[in-house]
Amino acid sequence: MSDDVYKFQKKPINPGLTQENGNELAEMAAVRQKIMDEARQQSNLGNNPAMEQQVPISGNIPEKYKQYFDGSEEGMQRGPKVRNTSLRAQGSDKLEQLLAGLNPNGGPEFEEVVLPSKGKFYNGADGPKDGVLHIRKMTGKEEEILANPRLIKKNQALNMIFDNCIQEPYKSEGFLAEDRTYILIYLRGISYSEIYDVEIKCPECDKTFNAEIDLNNFMVDSCPDDFNEDSLKGKLPQCGYNFSYRLPRGSDEKEVQSYREFKARGGFSVDADAPDETLHFRTALLVNDIEGLTDKAELKVLIEKLPIGDVNYLRNTINNPPFGVDTKTPLECTYCQHDFITDLPLEASFFFPKDQKKNQTRA
């Protein structure tokens, strides 16, 4: 990849450093070195600098040096750590050789992709204005993230994997939902295989069978040229109210999850049998206004009172922009030969595929 495609922006380590305060920093460094030398002597570290020793600092400490430890009692008691800085960054020569073999060009290989939105709803800070990203395959590091139940439960795992595997320094939780779905499928395809083996329950005979889904068969619609921010508005067909909205992003799902957990703890109601308000909360979150009404709590109340046909129209308009991946796939039950269409199932095997068994036969 050419350096012209993307470069990390280098920043000065200390942008506030001037000749005027340079002498003060040098003085602080000298004091720090003196205390570290005394700490080594008191701890009898001798010729074993690889050991870490935490030494409390006491005595007449210059104020500027206290600031080095953020001025807190914890920081002052922690003291400087002494470690061997001559250790290799990775390990043995053999490890270095194997690591170099994984990245013969000096770094991971990134593939260029164009998002379905074409970047039309990003400002350059929350996403690429031209819609172009560079993505690498997942590694064992990303598998560790997927294996952490706490990160999965908090809906943090996917954002962490996206942030790791995307070269550009955007926060992936700010990406549009349609773009995130595209990245998810693309990342799975290049990391494992385009073939996704999954267990599906037949809606006709109610039996579970193994299905093979080719991710390459999913069609991707790019954002039409005439669809933009000005297009995000409409009129409810039954009550006739005008409305405007925004497209869902990854951060919205995080907020909806937080609301769901709050409700589960009885945040709004002690009635365990109360209706689930999450659906209307999410819709109100994405609506900018209805006839000038902008308060989110009041929008939620209004949506709950709208005719159900208007609620359905509003939700479908928000969740189905004219771009993205069509994740519906046709399947045939291997037991009753019933043909049906299902949405892409995101099971555990999506990122933890099992070994394919050869010459399988069905009883």
N, C-alpha and C positions, 0 to 999 in steps of 0.2 A: 504494500500500500504506500503510495506516495506521501511524503511528509506534508504535502500541500492539502491533503484531505482533512487531516485533523492534527492539531498539536496541543498538548497541554500547555496552559499558560503558566509561565514561571513567575513567581512572586518573590520579592526580596524577603529574606528571613526576618529582618527587622526594619520595616519601612520608616520607622521613626528615628533611626540612628543618624545623628549628625556629629560634626566635629565638636560641637558644644557639649554634648552629653557623652562623647566617646571616652573621655578620661574617667568619668564616673563609672562607666561599665567596666573599664579596665581595672579600676580600684576594686569593684565588686568581685571580679574574677580572681584577683590576687588574694582577697580575704577568703574567698571560697576555697582556693587551693591550699591555703594555710590550714584551714579547719580540716580539710580532707586529710592532709598529711598527719595532723595530730590524731585524727580518728584512726588512721592505720596503725600508728604507734601504740595507742591505747588498746587496740583490739588484737595486737600481736598477729597481724595478718602476715607479716614477714614476706616471704617470697611466694606466697600463694594468693595472688591478686584475683584469682578466679572465684574465690569465695565472696559471697555477699554478706555484708555485716551492717546492721542498722545501729547507728550510734547516736544517742541523744546529745544535743548541743546545748551547752550552757555557757555562762560567763558573759562578758561584755560584748554583745553582738551588735555590729553596726546596723542602723535602721534599714539601710538599703539592702543589706544582706538578708534581713528578716523578710523583706519583700520578695526575695528570691524564692522563699518558701510560702508565698502568698499571705504571710503574716498570721497564719492560724497556728493555734497551739499544736494541732495534729501535725502540721508541716514542720514545726520546729522540733518536735520530738522524733519525727521520722528520720531527720538527718540525711546527709548525702549517702548514696549507695556506692560501694567500691566494687567494680567488676572488671574482669579481664576483657578489654576491648580488642584484643588481638585474635579472638576466636574467629573461625571461618563463618561466613554468613550462612552457609548451607550445611556443609559436612565434608565427607571424604572426597578424594579425587573421583572415586567411582560414582558417588552420588552426583557430583558436579557433571560428570560425563553423561549420565542418564538424563539429568534435567536438561542439559544442552540438547540432547537428542530429541526431546519433546518439542523444543522450540528452535529448530535449526536456523531460523531467520532472526534470532535474537529476541523473540517475543511471541505471544500467541497470535494465531492467524484470525483475523477479523473478516467477516463477510459483510458486504454492503447490502442493506435492504431499504426499500422504500415503503413507508407505512401507508396503510389504506387511506388515512386522512390527508396524505400528501403534505402534512404540516400546516394545513390552512387554519387550524385553530390554536396554534402555538405562537408565542411571541419571541422565541429564541432563548428565553430563560427557563421556561417550563417544558420546552421540547423543541425539536428542530423545525425551523420555519420552512425548510425545503422538504421536510419529511424523511430525510435520509439518516439512518443510523448504521453503526457498525457493530456486529454481534459475533462473539466467539462461542465455541462449544463449552458446555459445562464440564467441570472437572470434579475430582473427589471432594474438593472444598465445598462445592455446591451440594453434593450429596449429604455432607454433614449437616447442612442447613435443613434439607428436606427430612432428615432423620430426627430433628429436634421437635418433639410434640408441642412444646411451649410456643415455638415460633409459628408452627402450623395453626395452633388454636388462636393465636393473636393476629392471624392473617399478615404476618410479617415476612414469612419465608419467601413468598413469590417476589416481593419488592426487593429483598436482599439478593436473590438470584439474578433478577433483572439488572440491578445496579452493578453487580459483579461482572456480568457478561456483556454489558453494553459499554463500548469504549468511551462514548461521550459522557460528560459528568452531569447528566440530568438526573433528577429524582424521578424514578419511574412511577411512583405513586401519583404523579401529576399527569401521566399519559391518559389519553382517552381510552375508554373501555374497549372500543373496537380495535384500537392499535395494540392494546395489551393482549387481547385474544390472539391477534396475528403473531405477536412476538412469542407468546407461549407455545403455539403450534410450531412455529419456525424453529424455535430453540430445541424443542423435543426432537424434531426431525434431524437436525444436524448433530445433535449430541448422541442419540441412540440410533434411531432408524425411522423412516417414514411409515413403516408398518407398525400398527398399534394393535396388540392382541388384548382383548377385553372380554369379560363375561357380561352377557346381556340377557335380560329377562323378557321372554316373549309376551306381548300383551294379549295374545290369543289363547295359548295353551298354558301360560304361566310357568313354563319351564325355563331354566337357565342354560344357555349354550355359549360356546366360545365363538367370538366373531373376530374377524381380521379387518381392520379399517386402514385404508391407505390415506395418509394425511395429504398426499399430493393431489388427491381427487377433490379437495375442498376448493371451491371457487372464491376468488378475492375480487371484490368490487372496489375500484378506486373512487375517491370523492369526485363527484361531477364538478365541472368548472363553474357552474352557476350556483353551487351550494356553498354558502359561507355563513358568517355570523349574522348577516341580515336575514338569512333564511330561517332562523330559529324563532319562529313565531307562528301563530295559527288562530283559528276560531273554533270554539267548541260547537259541535253540530246541533246539540239539542237546546242548550240555554243561550247560545249565541255570544258567550263572553269571549273577548279577545285575550290571548295569553302569549307570553314569551318564555323561553327556557334556555338552558344550557345543556351541553352534552355531558354524560356521566364520565367521571374519571376514577382512577384507582383510589384516591383519597376519599371519595364519597362512600365507597364500600366500607372503608375503615370507620367512617363516622356512623354508618348504618349499623355496623357490628357493635360499636360502642353503645348505641341507642338500644339495641336488642339486649345486650348484657345488662344495661341499666334497668330495662323493663323487667328482666328476669329476676332481678333482685328486689322487685317491688317498688321501683323508683316512683312510678306514677299511681300504681294501684296495688292494693293488697289482695285483690281478687285474682286467684290463680286461673280462673276460667274466663278472664276478660279477653276480648278479641285482640288479635295481633295487629297492632297499629303500624308495624314496621313498613308495610307496603305504602301506606299513605305518607308516612314520614319521609321515605325516600323520594316520592314524587314531589312533595312540597319542597324538599331540599334542592331539587333540580329545576323547579319553576322559578323564574325571575319575578314574574308578576301575573296576576289575572285582573284585568280591568284596573290596573294601577295599584292593586293590593300587593305589598311586597313583604310584609312581616311573615316569617316562616311559620310561627305558631298559628297565626290567623289563616294562612294559606292552607295549613293542614285541616283546620276546622271547616273551611270552605269546601275543600276537596271531599271531605267526608259527607258533605251535604249535597254534592253535585249528583245529577242523574248518573246511574252506573254506566250508561252508554258514553257520557262525556268523560268519566274517569278512565274508562278503557281506551278511548281515543287519545286522551292526554298521555297516558302511559305508553301506548304504542308509538306515538309520535316521538317521544323522548328517547325511547329505547331502541328504535329502529331507524337510524340515519341511513341515507342512501349510499353507504360505503361500509366496508368491513368484510369479514370472512363468513361465508354461509356454512355454518357448522352442522347442518342437518345432513344425515347420511342414510341411504336406503339399505335395509338389511333383510335377510330371509332366515326365518327360524329353521334350524337344522332338524327339528323334530316334526313340526306340522307344516313346514313349507309356507308359512304365512309371511307375506311381504308387508313391511311396514317401514316408516321413516322415524328416526330418532335423532335427538340432538347429541353432539359429541359427548360421551360420558367421560368425566374426569375422575377415573378411579386411581387407586394407589399405583397400578401398573403403568400409568401414564409416564411417571418419572422413575419407577422401579420395575422395568420390564423383566419378565421371566424368560429363562432360556426356552427357545422354541423346540418342542419335541418333534423329532422326525418320524415320518410314517405313522402318524396317528390314525386310528380307526375308531369310529363311533359304534358302540354296542347297539 
